[in-house]
Amino acid sequence: MNKSDEGATTSIWEATEQLREGISLDSDIRSDVCVIGAGIAGLTTAYLLARDGRNVVLVDDGLIGGGETCRTTAHLSNAIDDRIYRIEKWHGEENAKLAVSAHTAAIDQIEQIVKEENIDCDFTRLDGYLFEADDSADDLEEELSAAHRCGLSSVEFVDRAPISGFESGRCLRFPDQGQFHILKYLSGLARAIDGMGGKLFSYTRITGWDGGNVLKVTAANGRTISADRIVLATNYPLQSKMFAELPAYRTYAVGVGLDQTFPEPFLLWDTGEPYIYVRTQQVNGRQILIVGGQDHRTGQANDGEVRFQRLYSWAKRKFPQAGELEYKWSGQCFETHDGLAFLGRFSESEPNVFLITGDSGMGMTHSTIGAMLITDLVAGRANPLEKVFDPSRIATQSVTEAVPEVISSTVPYKEWVTPGEIDSESELNNGEGAILREGLSKYAVYKDDSGQITKRSAVCTHMGCIVQFNSTEKTWDCPCHGSRFSVDGDVINSPAITPLSDE
């Protein structure tokens, strides 16, 4: 599960909206459905199931809505992150068409919920533009043809995006996309779930679940939730062995004040690798330009401030209206082997356990698709998306496409035999962390702003990789499979579920 104690940076959403606290789980309870994770995936699933008449319990180890969802840039798009023509290549034309229509339906579903629940979350329909990065070899002509084959007949070439001062060059216009204020939306979902009798539990860490004949979820305090169904709606699925299929990435975003506002909102994406994504947002009566990108494998770089500066420099170079850097934050996402999330039944042997993971850069729509699909599966309704997003589907990428990710997950094990980064704790400055070797053991050592030392084993409790310090978020990140720990050793992101040892 995710834990929202990454305090070194603040997202634009956290700066403008108070996160929601639920109640504590202090007794054993029973429900129709237990949803683990209170981001957009969990809250949307709980909302749709409650609306369908289910008795729903939702539990999170932090604040409601306080995990990775509050670190999104909240684009809502059917312009698939990995390109529609690649989805066709990997999944076939018919499944690609279903996938694209699913993202379209997800935006429609969000809009419907906003209207039905009267949620004031700045939901807006707007055009999105895909433009070529300077060093890109992507094929916009091929993407246009694939978009039309998959039902997006209104996608078209335009000479430039109609954005004052921004020179996109010839680009693709994707009409009828969306954006919103994510935490205001989640707050509205939480209120609606309350109103339908659902129960929200916060600051309750789940340490395990049993998907056998009697489904049960167990919390760290020993309390249990019995349920007919379990939904794993965390960033990485708790108690799962999907780490080889879900490489973890850090992604970065900045919020830049504007000296002159834009008359109309817009979405932008370029074809770079990693790509840049852009939108605007009103904050306290002012317009902020949000620019995201600079992704890298979790734990395999420690230069967050450099990446923030690159994004800010890009904004200043591309937008004459760009003023001061006002917000900066990073988040964690999990990619999949074929551009589509893993949504649906966890396994054939555990048919009443369901999964939403692998956002692949489209967490807002993929999570909503997952919630819609699972609601149908719980109700016994047929849904053609079940096979498209099946978590058990066979990898569709070629070996040459998949091998680099596998290598990237295994090479970091060499850190076991390398020297430490420091020879003694005295080398650390306040606010710094580093790896210290003592004999055959390696330790994650952090010195806080007052000079207090915290020392934990540097061995990730998932599969024994050596964690690396993330100076931007003040966390210990695993470069193999994306587990993350606080400087005290507590788990922030799975697949690890056990804290770093203090021995």
C-alpha positions in Angstrom: 0.0 0.0 0.0 1.0 3.6 -0.4 1.7 5.8 2.5 1.5 9.6 2.1 4.5 10.7 4.2 6.7 11.9 1.4 7.1 15.4 2.8 10.0 16.9 0.9 7.9 18.2 -1.9 4.3 19.4 -2.1 2.0 18.8 -5.1 -0.3 21.6 -6.4 -3.3 19.6 -5.1 -2.0 19.1 -1.6 -1.3 22.8 -1.4 -5.0 23.7 -2.1 -7.1 20.9 -0.5 -7.3 19.3 2.9 -7.1 15.5 2.7 -9.8 13.5 4.3 -9.5 11.4 7.5 -11.5 8.3 8.0 -12.1 6.4 11.2 -9.7 3.8 12.7 -10.4 0.1 12.4 -10.6 -0.9 16.0 -12.8 -4.1 15.8 -13.4 -7.0 13.4 -16.0 -6.2 10.8 -17.9 -7.8 8.0 -18.8 -6.4 4.5 -19.8 -7.4 1.0 -16.7 -5.9 -0.5 -13.4 -4.8 1.1 -11.5 -2.3 -1.1 -7.8 -1.8 -0.1 -6.5 1.6 -1.2 -8.2 5.0 -1.1 -6.8 6.7 -4.2 -8.9 7.2 -7.3 -9.0 3.5 -8.0 -10.3 2.5 -4.6 -12.7 5.4 -4.1 -14.2 5.0 -7.6 -14.6 1.3 -7.1 -16.2 1.7 -3.7 -18.5 4.4 -5.1 -19.7 2.4 -8.0 -20.2 -0.8 -5.9 -22.0 1.2 -3.2 -24.2 2.7 -5.9 -24.9 -0.9 -7.1 -26.2 -1.7 -3.6 -23.1 -3.3 -2.1 -22.1 -2.9 1.5 -18.6 -1.5 1.0 -15.6 -1.0 3.3 -12.6 0.9 2.1 -9.3 1.0 4.0 -6.0 2.9 3.5 -2.8 3.2 5.6 -2.8 7.0 5.3 -5.3 9.8 4.6 -8.2 9.1 2.3 -6.9 10.2 -1.1 -3.4 10.7 0.3 -1.4 8.2 -1.7 0.1 8.5 -5.2 -3.2 9.8 -6.6 -2.5 13.2 -5.1 0.7 13.3 -7.0 -0.9 13.0 -10.4 -1.3 15.9 -12.9 -4.9 14.7 -13.5 -5.0 14.5 -17.3 -8.0 12.7 -18.6 -7.3 11.4 -22.1 -8.1 8.7 -24.6 -4.8 9.4 -26.4 -3.1 6.4 -25.1 0.3 7.0 -23.4 2.2 4.3 -25.4 0.5 5.3 -28.7 -2.6 3.8 -30.2 -0.6 2.2 -33.1 1.6 0.3 -30.6 -1.5 -0.9 -28.8 -2.8 -2.2 -32.1 0.6 -3.9 -32.7 0.6 -5.6 -29.3 -3.1 -6.4 -28.9 -4.7 -6.4 -32.3 -7.0 -3.9 -33.9 -10.2 -5.1 -32.2 -8.7 -5.1 -28.6 -7.1 -1.7 -29.3 -10.4 -0.3 -30.3 -12.0 -1.7 -27.1 -9.1 -0.2 -25.1 -9.5 3.3 -26.7 -13.2 3.2 -26.2 -12.7 2.2 -22.5 -10.6 5.4 -21.9 -13.3 7.5 -23.6 -15.9 5.8 -21.4 -13.9 6.5 -18.3 -13.8 10.2 -19.0 -17.6 10.1 -19.6 -18.0 8.2 -16.3 -16.0 10.8 -14.3 -18.1 13.5 -15.9 -21.3 11.7 -15.0 -20.2 11.2 -11.4 -19.3 14.9 -11.1 -22.8 15.9 -12.3 -24.8 13.3 -10.4 -23.0 14.0 -7.1 -22.6 17.8 -7.7 -18.9 17.7 -7.1 -17.1 21.1 -7.5 -13.8 19.8 -8.8 -13.1 22.1 -11.9 -14.0 19.3 -14.3 -13.4 20.6 -17.8 -13.7 19.2 -21.3 -10.9 20.5 -23.6 -8.7 19.7 -26.6 -5.4 17.8 -26.2 -2.5 18.1 -28.6 0.2 15.6 -29.4 3.3 17.3 -30.9 6.7 16.1 -32.0 9.6 16.4 -29.6 12.9 17.7 -31.1 14.6 14.3 -30.9 11.6 12.0 -31.5 11.3 9.4 -34.3 7.6 8.8 -33.5 5.2 8.7 -36.4 2.2 11.0 -36.1 0.8 9.9 -39.4 0.7 6.3 -38.2 -0.9 7.5 -34.9 -3.6 9.4 -36.8 -4.5 6.3 -38.9 -4.6 4.1 -35.8 -6.8 6.6 -33.9 -9.3 6.6 -36.8 -9.3 2.8 -37.0 -10.0 2.7 -33.3 -13.0 5.0 -33.5 -11.5 8.4 -32.8 -12.7 9.8 -36.1 -12.5 13.4 -35.0 -8.7 13.3 -34.3 -7.0 15.5 -36.9 -3.8 17.3 -37.9 -3.6 21.0 -37.2 -0.8 23.4 -38.3 -0.2 24.3 -34.7 -1.8 24.1 -31.2 -3.8 27.3 -30.8 -2.0 28.3 -27.6 -0.6 31.8 -27.3 3.2 32.0 -27.6 3.6 28.2 -27.8 5.0 26.9 -31.1 4.1 23.3 -31.3 4.5 22.9 -35.1 2.2 20.5 -36.9 0.4 18.3 -34.3 -2.5 16.0 -33.7 -5.6 17.4 -32.0 -7.6 15.1 -29.8 -10.9 16.7 -29.0 -13.1 16.2 -26.0 -10.4 15.3 -23.5 -10.7 16.3 -19.8 -9.1 17.6 -16.6 -10.1 18.2 -13.0 -8.9 18.9 -9.5 -8.2 15.4 -8.3 -8.5 15.9 -4.5 -11.7 17.8 -4.8 -13.0 14.9 -6.9 -11.9 12.3 -4.3 -13.5 14.4 -1.5 -16.7 14.3 -3.4 -16.5 10.5 -3.9 -15.8 10.0 -0.2 -18.9 12.1 0.8 -21.0 10.1 -1.6 -19.8 6.8 -0.3 -20.5 8.0 3.3 -24.0 8.9 2.1 -24.6 5.4 0.8 -23.5 3.8 4.0 -20.0 2.8 3.0 -17.3 2.9 5.7 -13.9 4.6 5.2 -10.9 3.6 7.4 -7.7 5.6 7.3 -4.3 5.1 9.0 -4.9 1.3 8.9 -2.1 -0.7 7.4 -3.2 -3.9 5.8 -0.5 -6.6 6.1 -2.3 -9.5 4.3 -5.3 -11.0 2.8 -6.7 -14.5 2.2 -8.6 -15.2 -1.0 -9.6 -18.7 -0.2 -13.0 -20.1 0.8 -13.4 -17.5 3.5 -12.1 -14.1 2.3 -10.4 -12.1 5.0 -8.2 -9.0 5.2 -5.8 -8.5 8.1 -4.6 -5.2 9.5 -1.3 -4.6 11.3 -3.2 -4.1 14.6 -4.6 -7.7 14.3 -8.1 -6.6 13.4 -9.8 -8.3 10.4 -12.3 -7.6 7.7 -14.3 -10.5 6.4 -15.8 -10.0 2.9 -17.3 -11.7 0.0 -15.0 -9.9 -2.4 -11.6 -8.1 -2.0 -10.4 -5.4 -4.4 -6.7 -4.6 -4.4 -6.7 -0.9 -5.5 -3.3 0.2 -4.3 -0.5 1.6 -6.5 1.2 -1.9 -6.3 -1.0 -4.8 -5.3 -0.5 -6.0 -1.8 0.8 -9.5 -1.4 1.3 -9.9 -5.2 4.2 -11.5 -7.1 3.8 -9.2 -10.1 7.0 -7.3 -9.6 8.6 -8.6 -12.8 5.6 -7.4 -14.8 5.3 -3.9 -13.1 8.5 -1.9 -13.4 8.3 1.2 -11.1 9.0 4.7 -12.3 9.4 8.1 -10.6 7.9 10.9 -12.6 8.3 14.6 -11.8 6.1 17.7 -12.1 6.5 21.5 -11.6 3.9 24.2 -11.2 4.9 27.5 -12.8 3.2 30.8 -12.1 2.0 32.7 -15.3 2.6 36.4 -15.9 -0.2 36.3 -18.4 -3.0 33.7 -18.3 -4.3 31.6 -21.2 -7.9 32.3 -22.2 -8.7 28.6 -22.7 -7.4 25.5 -20.9 -5.4 22.9 -22.8 -3.6 19.6 -22.6 -0.3 18.9 -24.3 1.9 15.8 -24.7 5.1 15.5 -26.8 6.6 12.4 -28.4 9.8 12.4 -26.4 11.2 9.5 -24.4 10.4 10.2 -21.6 7.7 12.5 -22.8 6.6 15.9 -21.5 2.9 16.6 -20.5 1.4 20.0 -19.8 -1.9 21.5 -18.6 -3.0 24.6 -16.6 -4.9 24.8 -13.3 -6.5 27.7 -11.4 -5.2 28.0 -7.8 -6.5 30.7 -5.5 -7.6 32.8 -8.5 -4.3 32.4 -10.3 -3.5 30.2 -13.3 -0.6 27.8 -12.9 1.2 26.0 -15.7 1.8 22.3 -14.8 4.6 20.6 -16.6 5.5 16.9 -16.0 8.0 14.3 -17.2 11.6 13.4 -16.7 10.7 9.8 -15.7 13.3 7.2 -14.5 13.2 3.8 -12.9 12.6 4.1 -9.2 15.8 4.0 -7.1 18.1 4.2 -10.2 18.7 8.0 -10.1 19.0 10.6 -7.3 18.9 13.9 -9.1 15.4 15.1 -8.5 16.3 18.8 -8.3 18.1 18.6 -11.6 15.0 17.1 -13.2 12.7 19.7 -11.7 15.1 22.4 -13.1 14.9 20.7 -16.6 11.1 20.9 -16.5 11.2 24.5 -15.4 13.7 25.4 -18.1 11.6 23.7 -20.7 8.5 25.7 -19.5 10.5 29.0 -19.6 11.8 28.2 -23.1 8.5 27.2 -24.6 6.1 29.6 -22.9 6.8 33.3 -22.8 4.1 33.7 -20.1 6.0 31.4 -17.6 7.0 33.1 -14.4 8.4 31.7 -11.1 8.6 28.1 -10.1 6.0 27.7 -7.3 5.4 24.0 -6.9 7.4 20.8 -7.5 6.7 17.2 -6.7 7.2 13.6 -7.9 5.2 10.5 -7.9 5.4 6.8 -8.5 3.7 4.9 -11.4 4.0 1.3 -12.6 4.3 0.4 -16.2 3.1 -2.8 -17.8 4.6 -4.9 -20.7 2.0 -3.8 -23.2 0.7 -0.3 -22.4 -2.5 -1.4 -20.7 -3.3 -1.7 -17.0 -3.9 -5.0 -15.2 -7.6 -4.8 -14.3 -10.0 -7.6 -13.3 -9.7 -10.9 -11.4 -6.5 -11.5 -9.5 -6.3 -15.2 -10.6 -8.4 -18.2 -11.6 -7.8 -19.7 -8.2 -9.0 -16.6 -6.3 -11.9 -15.5 -8.5 -13.4 -13.2 -5.8 -10.2 -11.1 -5.5 -9.9 -8.2 -8.0 -7.0 -6.0 -9.1 -6.4 -2.5 -10.4 -2.7 -1.8 -11.1 -0.3 -0.9 -13.8 -1.4 2.7 -14.6 1.1 3.0 -17.5 1.0 6.8 -17.3 -2.8 7.0 -17.5 -3.8 6.4 -13.9 -7.0 8.5 -13.8 -8.7 6.7 -16.7 -7.2 3.2 -16.2 -8.4 3.4 -12.5 -11.8 4.4 -13.6 -11.9 1.6 -16.2 -10.9 -0.8 -13.5 -13.7 0.3 -11.2 -16.3 0.0 -13.9 -15.1 -3.4 -15.0 -14.9 -4.8 -11.4 -18.4 -3.5 -10.6 -19.7 -5.5 -13.6 -17.8 -8.6 -12.6 -19.0 -8.4 -9.0 -22.6 -8.1 -10.3 -22.1 -11.0 -12.8 -22.5 -8.7 -15.8 -20.6 -9.6 -19.0 -18.0 -7.0 -20.0 -15.9 -7.2 -23.2 -13.0 -5.5 -21.5 -12.4 -8.4 -19.2 -10.1 -10.1 -21.6 -8.4 -6.9 -22.9 -7.2 -5.9 -19.4 -7.0 -9.4 -17.9 -4.1 -9.5 -15.3 -3.2 -13.0 -16.4 -2.8 -12.1 -20.1 0.4 -13.2 -21.9 3.1 -10.6 -22.6 2.6 -9.2 -26.1 5.9 -7.3 -26.4 8.8 -8.8 -28.3 11.8 -10.1 -26.5 13.9 -7.1 -27.6 11.3 -4.7 -26.1 11.0 -6.6 -22.8 14.6 -7.6 -22.0 15.8 -4.0 -21.1 13.2 -3.8 -18.3 14.3 -7.2 -17.0 17.9 -6.2 -17.0 17.1 -2.9 -15.3 15.4 -4.9 -12.5 18.3 -7.3 -11.9 21.6 -5.3 -12.5 21.1 -3.4 -9.2 21.9 -6.6 -7.2 25.6 -5.9 -8.0 25.3 -3.3 -5.2 25.8 -6.2 -2.7 29.5 -6.4 -3.6 30.3 -2.7 -4.0 31.8 -0.5 -1.3 29.6 1.8 0.7 29.0 5.4 -0.3 30.5 6.6 3.0 33.0 5.2 5.4 31.5 6.6 8.6 28.3 8.4 9.7 30.3 11.6 10.4 30.6 12.2 6.6 26.9 12.9 6.3 25.6 16.5 6.4 22.2 17.2 8.0 19.3 16.1 5.8 21.4 13.6 3.9 21.3 9.8 3.6 23.9 7.3 2.2 24.8 3.6 2.3 27.4 2.5 4.8 29.2 -0.8 4.6 30.3 -2.5 7.8 31.9 -5.9 7.1 29.5 -7.9 5.0 26.5 -5.8 5.9 25.2 -2.6 4.3 23.2 0.0 6.2 20.9 2.9 5.1 22.0 5.8 7.3 20.2 9.1 7.5 21.1 12.3 9.4 18.1 14.6 10.1 18.2 18.4 10.2 19.1 18.3 13.9 22.0 15.9 13.4 20.1 12.8 14.7 21.2 9.6 13.0 18.8 6.8 11.9 20.4 3.6 10.8 18.6 0.7 9.2 19.5 -2.3 7.1 19.9 -1.3 3.5 18.5 -4.7 2.4 15.0 -4.3 0.8 12.6 -6.7 2.6 11.0 -7.7 -0.7 13.8 -9.6 -2.5 17.0 -8.4 -1.0 18.1 -5.6 -3.3 20.1 -2.7 -1.7 18.0 0.4 -1.4 19.2 3.9 -2.5 18.6 7.3 -1.0 16.1 9.6 -2.6 17.2 13.1 -1.6 14.2 14.7 -3.2 11.6 12.8 -1.1 13.8 11.8 1.8 13.1 8.1 1.3 14.9 4.9 0.7 14.0 3.5 -2.7 14.6 0.0 -4.1 16.1 0.0 -7.6 15.0 -3.5 -8.4 11.2 -3.6 -8.0 10.2 -0.1 -6.7 9.6 -0.7 -3.0 10.0 2.5 -1.0 10.7 3.2 2.7 10.7 6.2 5.0 14.0 7.2 6.6 12.7 5.4 9.7 12.4 2.2 7.6 8.6 2.1 7.3 7.1 0.9 4.1 5.8 3.6 1.8 5.3 1.6 -1.4 5.0 -2.2 -2.0 5.9 -4.8 -3.1 7.7 -4.8 0.3 5.3 -5.1 3.2 7.9 -5.4 6.0 9.9 -2.4 7.3 13.7 -2.2 6.9 15.4 -4.1 9.7 17.0 -2.1 12.5 19.7 -4.8 12.9 
